[in-house]
């Protein structure tokens, strides 16, 4: 986008949104049923990553765009690029969420920036979320959303093989299937069609199969990091490196250096799809 085009999006800078929700035992039960043994027992209270299932945007079906996302121009700016993805972010855990308490999510659009990537023009929208209970911030998160043209996804080099570079870091293997993607979409009230509509995903957005959610991969890695530390990470920074699609096997790796470390998802071809760093404090 030109600077002039970016100027039309400036009114969205500083735009805010506030929503309330209750962290119910029912939500926790559904979250645990979906992710099972991949959740850590090291969390202070609520399962780690469940904040991505709270205070969600709930709009009528006729307010959804063709891709299943909310139509542009409400809270998020109307970026004139067709594909939207969760690029990464940073989570700071300040205090545990409390089961049965009201959770308030306050969000603000912090930045809008255009860049040129290998796949063409990109626009990054940065959103700050704060999750609070009883007036106290429990989780602070920076979320980076990228808008881009529809392009074929990057694949692993032909010579790549899983786990050859750091074989001692492998902690777990997950084999996502359409049921897991559907249940996670339901938990997060995410109607983006790339996670459940195979025809749309392959014909319109040019992916070879259904796409595994970024927040799902982040949740898996966040729980691996908690196991390595023995408690909830104070800081968890992550980014999407490449889309991963079904059928696949996700190899979850952790390189722990005591009070900090790195975790990542790697598929059966050796392609790293999601990468994160964590620290205890």
C-alpha positions in Angstrom: 0.0 0.0 0.0 1.1 3.5 -0.6 1.5 6.1 2.2 -1.7 7.7 0.9 -3.6 4.4 1.1 -2.3 3.9 4.7 -3.5 7.3 5.5 -7.1 6.2 5.0 -6.6 3.6 7.8 -5.3 6.2 10.3 -8.8 6.7 11.9 -8.5 3.2 13.3 -5.3 3.9 15.3 -6.3 4.0 18.9 -9.7 2.5 18.4 -10.8 0.5 21.4 -13.1 -2.4 22.2 -14.1 -3.8 25.6 -15.9 -7.1 26.3 -16.7 -9.1 29.4 -17.0 -12.9 29.8 -17.0 -15.4 32.6 -14.4 -18.1 32.9 -16.8 -21.0 33.5 -16.1 -24.6 34.6 -17.9 -25.6 31.4 -15.5 -23.8 29.1 -12.5 -25.3 31.0 -14.1 -28.8 30.6 -14.5 -28.3 26.8 -11.0 -26.9 26.5 -9.5 -29.8 28.4 -11.6 -32.3 26.3 -10.3 -30.8 23.1 -6.5 -30.6 24.0 -6.3 -33.4 26.5 -2.8 -34.6 27.5 -1.2 -31.7 25.7 -2.2 -29.3 28.5 0.3 -28.7 31.3 -0.5 -29.3 35.0 1.9 -26.5 35.8 -0.6 -23.6 35.3 -1.4 -21.5 38.3 -5.2 -22.0 37.9 -7.0 -22.0 34.6 -5.4 -23.9 31.7 -2.8 -22.0 29.7 -4.1 -20.5 26.5 -7.7 -20.5 27.5 -7.7 -16.6 27.4 -7.9 -17.0 23.6 -11.3 -18.5 24.2 -12.7 -15.6 26.3 -14.5 -12.3 25.6 -14.8 -13.2 21.9 -16.3 -11.1 19.2 -19.8 -12.3 18.5 -21.4 -10.8 15.4 -24.4 -12.0 13.4 -23.7 -14.3 10.5 -24.7 -11.6 8.0 -21.9 -9.5 9.3 -19.3 -12.0 8.2 -17.2 -11.6 5.0 -16.8 -14.4 2.4 -13.8 -15.8 4.3 -15.8 -16.1 7.5 -14.1 -13.3 9.3 -16.0 -10.3 10.6 -16.4 -7.7 7.8 -13.6 -5.1 7.8 -14.1 -1.6 9.1 -15.5 -2.2 12.5 -12.8 -2.5 15.2 -10.1 -3.6 12.8 -9.3 -1.4 9.8 -10.5 -2.1 6.3 -7.2 -3.2 4.9 -7.7 -3.8 1.1 -6.0 -7.2 1.0 -7.9 -10.4 0.8 -6.1 -12.8 3.2 -5.8 -12.3 6.9 -3.6 -14.4 9.3 -2.5 -14.4 12.9 1.2 -13.5 12.5 2.4 -13.7 16.1 2.6 -11.7 19.3 3.7 -11.5 22.9 2.0 -12.7 26.1 2.9 -11.5 29.6 1.3 -13.5 32.5 0.9 -11.2 35.5 -1.6 -13.1 37.6 -3.7 -16.2 37.1 -7.3 -16.0 35.8 -9.8 -17.1 38.4 -12.5 -19.8 37.6 -16.0 -18.3 38.0 -14.8 -14.7 37.8 -15.7 -12.1 35.2 -12.9 -11.5 32.7 -12.7 -8.2 31.0 -10.8 -7.9 27.7 -9.8 -4.3 26.7 -8.3 -4.0 23.2 -6.7 -1.1 21.4 -5.3 -0.8 17.8 -1.7 0.3 18.4 -0.1 0.3 15.0 -0.8 -0.1 11.2 2.2 -0.6 9.0 2.9 -1.7 5.4 5.8 -3.9 4.4 7.1 -5.8 1.4 7.5 -9.5 1.9 8.6 -12.5 -0.2 4.9 -13.1 -1.1 4.2 -9.4 -2.0 2.6 -6.6 -0.2 1.8 -7.0 3.5 0.0 -4.9 6.1 0.5 -5.5 9.8 -2.1 -4.4 12.4 -0.9 -4.5 16.0 -3.5 -4.9 18.7 -2.9 -4.7 22.5 -5.2 -6.8 24.6 -5.5 -6.7 28.4 -7.4 -9.4 30.3 -8.5 -8.3 33.8 -10.2 -9.8 36.8 -11.7 -7.6 39.5 -9.9 -4.5 38.0 -6.4 -6.2 38.0 -4.6 -7.0 34.8 -3.9 -10.7 34.6 -2.7 -11.1 31.0 -1.2 -8.5 28.7 -0.9 -9.5 25.0 0.4 -7.9 21.9 -1.2 -9.5 18.8 0.1 -9.0 15.3 -2.3 -9.6 12.4 -1.0 -9.7 8.8 -3.1 -9.0 5.7 -1.7 -10.2 2.4 -2.6 -11.3 -1.2 -3.6 -14.9 -1.7 -0.4 -16.8 -2.6 0.6 -20.5 -2.6 2.1 -21.4 0.8 5.8 -22.0 1.3 6.8 -25.6 1.6 9.9 -27.3 3.1 13.0 -28.0 1.0 13.0 -31.4 -0.6 15.9 -32.5 1.5 14.4 -31.6 4.8 13.6 -34.3 7.4 12.0 -34.0 10.8 14.1 -33.7 14.0 17.5 -34.2 12.4 19.0 -30.9 13.5 18.0 -31.1 17.2 16.8 -34.7 17.9 17.0 -34.3 21.7 14.5 -31.4 21.8 11.4 -33.4 20.7 8.8 -33.4 23.5 5.6 -34.5 21.9 3.9 -35.3 18.6 0.3 -34.2 17.7 -1.6 -35.4 14.7 -4.3 -32.7 14.0 -7.4 -33.8 12.2 -10.6 -32.0 11.0 -12.3 -32.8 14.3 -9.6 -31.1 16.3 -9.7 -28.0 14.1 -13.5 -27.9 14.2 -13.6 -28.1 18.0 -10.9 -25.5 18.4 -12.8 -23.2 16.0 -15.8 -23.7 18.2 -13.9 -22.9 21.4 -12.7 -19.6 19.9 -15.9 -18.8 17.9 -13.7 -18.6 14.8 -15.6 -18.8 11.5 -12.5 -18.4 9.3 -13.3 -21.0 6.6 -9.6 -22.1 6.1 -10.0 -24.2 9.2 -13.1 -26.3 8.2 -14.1 -25.7 4.6 -11.8 -27.8 2.4 -13.3 -26.5 -0.9 -12.9 -22.9 0.0 -9.5 -23.4 1.5 -8.0 -25.1 -1.6 -9.8 -23.3 -4.4 -10.0 -19.7 -3.0 -7.1 -19.3 -0.7 -4.8 -21.8 -2.5 -3.8 -24.0 0.5 -3.3 -27.7 -0.1 -5.5 -28.6 2.9 -7.2 -27.3 6.0 -5.0 -24.9 7.9 -4.0 -25.6 11.6 -4.8 -22.5 13.7 -2.0 -20.3 14.9 -3.5 -19.9 18.4 -3.8 -23.7 18.6 -0.1 -24.1 17.9 0.7 -21.3 20.3 -1.4 -23.0 23.0 0.5 -26.3 22.5 3.8 -24.5 22.7 2.8 -22.4 25.7 2.0 -25.6 27.7 5.3 -27.3 26.6 7.1 -24.2 28.0 5.2 -24.4 31.3 6.3 -28.0 31.6 9.9 -27.1 31.0 9.9 -24.3 33.6 7.7 -26.0 36.1 5.3 -23.0 36.2 3.5 -20.5 34.0 5.9 -18.6 31.8 6.0 -14.9 32.7 6.8 -14.0 29.1 5.9 -15.9 25.9 6.8 -14.4 22.5 5.8 -16.2 19.3 5.5 -15.9 15.6 4.0 -17.9 12.7 6.8 -19.0 10.4 4.8 -20.9 7.8 1.2 -22.2 7.4 0.8 -25.9 8.2 -2.0 -27.9 6.6 -3.7 -31.3 6.9 -2.7 -34.0 6.7 0.3 -33.4 9.0 2.1 -34.4 12.1 3.2 -31.6 14.4 6.4 -32.3 16.3 6.6 -30.1 19.4 10.2 -29.2 20.4 11.7 -27.4 23.4 15.2 -26.2 24.0 15.3 -25.3 27.7 18.1 -23.1 29.2 16.8 -23.0 32.8 14.8 -19.9 33.3 14.2 -19.4 29.6 14.1 -21.3 26.3 12.7 -21.8 22.9 9.8 -24.0 21.6 8.6 -24.7 18.1 6.2 -26.7 16.0 7.8 -28.6 13.1 5.8 -30.8 10.6 6.8 -34.2 9.2 8.7 -32.6 6.3 10.9 -30.5 8.6 9.1 -27.2 8.0 8.9 -25.1 11.2 5.5 -23.5 11.3 5.4 -21.8 14.7 8.3 -20.5 16.8 8.3 -19.1 20.4 10.6 -18.0 23.1 9.7 -18.0 26.8 11.1 -16.7 30.1 10.1 -17.5 33.7 9.7 -13.9 34.8 
